[in-house]
Amino acid sequence: MNWLNNPTPPEGAVGFIYILKYDNLTKAYIGKKSILATKTIPALKSGEIRPGAIRATRHILRDADSLIIVSKKDRAKARKQGLKAKKELFDTITTESKWKAYESSSEDVANHTLCSKEILQWAYSKKELTYLENKWLYSEGVLEKEEYLNSNISGTIFKKDII
């Protein structure tokens, strides 16, 4: 199923706010979707940087059971305890996400039939994307209205606690 409007991202957009309509348009779900996907993978052993990748380092502590990525402050604490953080190289690759085929990752809509997908607004930073999602959720009153399938806002305010 295709998006009803604005199918081409404007220059500089990083994501959008959408509304998905279900069950013959009687139910709806509002959410956000990034149009970019970032993947972090270990650097090539040859030392070459992958095409389109950004090279970075991280420091890790390994013990028998786990792998912990540590900050500069934590490395100093680890040294005092006789531990040494190992420096690892990794590549960060940014690609287009699968937003065109996206149909929601929310469990709230699992038992409903999708009827339409509409882009409501584009965002130009991750912070703006989160702000706009919350703005739409509050302004539409998704937790107070039965026609919305959203069960929470930001994972902290739940429909069951409001109604």
C-alpha positions in Angstrom: 0.0 0.0 0.0 1.3 3.4 -0.9 1.3 6.7 1.1 -1.6 9.0 0.1 0.3 12.2 -0.1 3.9 13.6 0.0 5.5 10.4 -1.3 8.9 12.2 -2.0 10.8 13.5 1.0 11.7 17.2 0.9 15.4 18.2 0.9 16.8 17.8 4.4 13.9 15.8 5.9 14.9 13.0 8.3 11.4 11.6 9.0 7.7 12.2 9.1 4.6 12.0 11.2 2.0 9.6 9.8 -1.6 8.4 10.4 -2.6 4.9 9.5 -6.3 4.1 9.2 -7.7 0.7 9.9 -11.0 -1.3 9.8 -12.8 0.6 7.1 -11.4 3.9 8.4 -13.0 3.6 11.8 -9.7 3.3 13.7 -6.5 5.2 13.4 -2.9 5.2 14.7 -0.5 8.2 14.7 3.2 7.7 14.8 6.6 8.8 13.5 9.0 7.2 11.0 12.6 8.0 10.2 13.5 7.9 6.5 17.2 7.2 7.3 18.6 4.0 8.9 21.9 4.0 10.7 23.9 0.8 11.0 27.1 0.4 13.1 29.4 -2.5 12.0 33.0 -3.5 12.9 35.6 -1.9 10.7 37.2 -4.1 8.0 40.3 -5.9 9.0 42.1 -4.4 6.0 41.6 -1.0 7.5 39.7 0.3 4.5 36.6 2.4 5.1 33.5 1.2 3.5 31.9 3.4 0.8 29.7 6.0 2.4 30.7 5.1 5.9 32.0 7.3 8.7 34.9 5.7 10.7 34.8 6.0 14.5 36.2 4.4 17.6 34.7 3.1 20.8 36.3 1.6 23.9 35.0 -1.6 25.3 35.5 -3.7 28.4 35.1 -7.4 28.0 34.6 -9.9 30.8 33.5 -13.6 30.6 29.8 -12.7 30.3 29.5 -9.4 28.6 30.7 -6.6 26.4 30.4 -3.1 27.7 31.0 0.1 25.7 32.5 2.7 28.1 32.9 6.4 28.2 36.2 8.3 28.9 35.2 8.7 32.5 34.4 5.0 32.9 37.8 4.1 31.3 39.6 6.0 34.0 37.7 4.1 36.7 38.4 0.8 35.0 42.2 1.6 34.9 42.1 2.2 38.7 40.6 -1.3 39.0 43.4 -2.8 36.9 41.2 -3.3 33.8 42.0 -2.0 30.4 39.4 -0.9 27.8 40.2 -2.1 24.3 39.9 0.4 21.5 37.8 -0.8 18.5 37.2 0.7 15.1 33.8 0.6 13.6 32.0 2.1 10.6 28.6 3.9 10.7 26.6 3.6 7.5 23.5 5.7 6.9 21.0 4.4 4.3 17.4 5.0 3.4 15.0 3.1 5.6 12.2 0.9 4.3 9.7 3.7 5.0 7.9 3.4 1.7 6.6 -0.1 2.6 6.2 0.7 6.3 2.9 -0.4 8.0 3.7 0.1 11.7 5.8 -1.7 14.2 3.2 -1.2 17.0 1.6 -4.2 18.7 -1.5 -2.0 19.1 -2.5 -2.5 15.5 -1.7 -6.2 15.1 -5.4 -7.4 14.9 -6.6 -4.6 12.6 -6.8 -4.3 8.8 -4.9 -1.4 7.2 -6.9 0.8 4.9 -4.8 3.8 4.2 -1.4 5.5 5.0 -1.0 9.3 5.1 2.0 11.5 5.8 0.9 14.4 8.0 4.1 16.4 8.4 7.8 16.2 7.6 10.6 16.7 10.2 14.1 17.9 9.6 15.9 16.7 12.8 15.4 13.7 15.2 14.4 16.1 18.0 11.8 17.8 15.8 10.5 14.4 14.8 9.9 13.4 18.4 8.4 16.8 19.3 6.0 16.7 16.3 4.9 13.2 17.2 4.0 14.2 20.7 2.4 17.4 19.5 0.1 15.4 17.1 -0.7 12.8 19.7 -1.7 15.4 22.3 -3.5 17.7 19.9 -5.6 14.7 18.5 -6.2 13.4 22.0 -5.3 9.9 21.0 -5.4 8.5 24.6 -8.9 9.9 25.2 -10.6 8.8 22.0 -11.6 5.2 21.3 -11.0 5.6 17.5 -7.3 5.8 18.1 -5.3 2.6 18.6 -2.3 4.4 20.3 -1.9 3.0 23.8 0.7 5.4 25.0 2.7 8.6 24.4 6.5 8.3 24.7 6.2 5.0 26.5 5.4 6.9 29.7 1.8 8.0 29.6 -0.7 5.2 29.0 -4.3 5.1 27.8 -5.2 2.7 30.7 -4.1 5.4 33.2 -6.0 8.2 31.5 -9.4 6.7 30.8 
